[in-house]
Amino acid sequence: MQFTVESPDDFSRANEAAQFVLARTALRPRITLVLGSGLGSFADDLQGAARIPYAEIPHFPQSTAIGHDGMLVIGKLKETPLAVMQGRVHLYEGYSPQQVVFPVRVFARMGVRAVVLTNAAGGINPDYGRGSLVVLRDHINLQGSNPLVGPNDDRVGPRFPDMTDTYTPAFRRCALDEGEQIGGVYEGVYAAMLGPSYETPAEIRFLRTIGADLIGMSTVPEVIAARHAGLEVLAISCVTNMAAGLSGQEITHQEVLETGEMVRGKFLALLKAVIPKVERYVSDQAGLRGTPVG
């Protein structure tokens, strides 16, 4: 595979985009949410929100996938300011790895310290049912690419970032504790594939053998870029369908969208319970506890 080498001015371009966004709102969020297929309605509940189409943000990639609105929403969840992406871009849309993770780099330049990513995923683990929520504890990158390939800009992050605790343990514990009150919340390993075709039954058997509980086409590039930039990470998958060969049914994107709507209430409840605790953790880590936000 031919990789697109990162331009030397990516840092400057991310900074330009960050300054554009910050000029559109008085809020200064320290948490970003990336909402996957069928999950964008979370942003509709934010208070005092500024809505910025991706097309208006300098250098920002444009969503083309169904169920991804292509809107950046900055508003408050109670007292917590958030930057929320209604939809993302994927490698299968033809974007380079660097383009896929550009929004994460913009958020880092905005002062964000934690990223909460959501996605729609196929279930491999037989314990999961359609509509289950799964907190990611690790991932397997089988997309054939990495957004850090190419010259490294030390202003963004180190040449060889450690990925041992990629998904912040404190965030995972918090999400699982809150999930006990909601029900149907698990922990698992996410396998990232390139797509856009769904996997074959043989591929699913292989993935289960190597330890994957879930399968999807997103998230991992963003996670790698977030950790490279020193951001804390929480990722939660919604199991929108069982993977190929496990249910005996054809997999369709419509099913993905329908399941996202079906679990909206449960998903919103989990996010609303977890986000204030993520905010407190980030504030404590930065020594900002008690400092007015915004």
DAURQUI-V765997 format. One record per backbone hydrogen bond with DSSP energy under -1.0 kcal/mol. CO is the residue of the C=O (numbers start at 1). NH is the residue of the N-H. E is the energy in kcal/mol with one decimal. If there is no record, write none. Layout:
co nh e
CO NH E
CO NH E
This chain:
co nh e
7 10 -1.9
9 13 -2.5
10 14 -2.6
11 15 -2.1
12 16 -2.3
13 17 -2.2
14 18 -2.4
15 19 -2.4
16 20 -1.8
17 21 -2.2
18 22 -2.6
19 23 -1.5
21 24 -1.7
22 25 -1.0
30 113 -2.5
30 114 -1.5
31 83 -2.0
32 116 -3.4
33 85 -3.4
34 118 -2.5
35 87 -1.1
36 39 -2.2
39 42 -1.4
40 43 -1.3
41 44 -1.4
42 45 -1.8
43 46 -1.4
47 76 -2.2
50 74 -2.6
52 72 -3.0
53 56 -2.0
54 57 -1.2
57 60 -1.8
65 68 -1.5
70 54 -2.1
71 86 -3.2
72 52 -3.3
73 84 -3.3
74 50 -2.7
75 82 -3.2
76 47 -2.9
77 80 -2.1
80 77 -2.8
82 75 -1.6
83 33 -2.5
84 73 -3.1
85 35 -2.6
85 87 -1.5
86 70 -2.4
86 71 -1.1
91 94 -2.1
96 100 -2.2
97 101 -1.6
101 105 -1.7
102 106 -2.1
103 107 -2.4
104 108 -2.1
105 109 -1.6
106 110 -1.2
107 112 -2.3
113 232 -2.4
114 32 -2.2
115 234 -2.3
116 34 -2.6
117 236 -2.6
119 238 -2.8
121 240 -1.9
122 215 -2.0
123 243 -2.8
125 128 -1.8
129 132 -2.3
132 239 -3.0
133 186 -2.9
134 237 -3.1
135 188 -2.1
138 190 -2.1
140 192 -2.7
146 149 -1.8
153 156 -2.0
153 157 -1.6
168 172 -2.1
169 173 -2.6
170 174 -1.9
171 175 -2.6
172 176 -2.5
173 177 -2.5
174 178 -2.4
175 179 -2.1
176 180 -1.2
178 181 -1.0
179 183 -3.4
184 133 -2.5
186 135 -3.3
188 137 -2.6
189 213 -2.6
189 214 -1.7
190 140 -2.5
191 216 -2.3
192 142 -2.1
200 204 -2.1
201 205 -2.1
202 206 -2.0
203 207 -2.6
204 208 -2.5
205 209 -1.8
206 210 -1.7
207 212 -2.6
208 211 -1.1
213 124 -2.7
213 125 -2.1
214 191 -2.2
215 122 -3.0
216 193 -3.1
218 220 -2.7
219 223 -2.5
220 224 -2.6
221 225 -2.3
222 226 -2.5
223 227 -2.6
224 228 -2.2
225 229 -1.7
226 231 -2.9
227 230 -1.2
232 115 -2.7
233 168 -1.4
234 117 -2.9
235 136 -2.7
236 119 -1.4
237 134 -2.8
238 121 -2.7
238 240 -1.1
239 131 -3.8
241 123 -2.9
243 246 -2.0
252 256 -1.1
253 257 -2.1
254 258 -2.6
255 259 -2.4
256 260 -1.9
257 261 -1.7
258 262 -2.1
259 263 -2.1
263 267 -3.0
264 268 -2.9
265 269 -2.1
266 270 -2.1
267 271 -2.5
268 272 -2.8
269 273 -1.5
270 274 -2.1
271 275 -2.8
274 278 -2.1
275 279 -2.6
276 280 -2.0
277 281 -2.2
278 282 -2.6
279 283 -2.5
280 284 -2.6
281 285 -2.5
282 286 -1.8
283 288 -3.2
288 291 -2.7
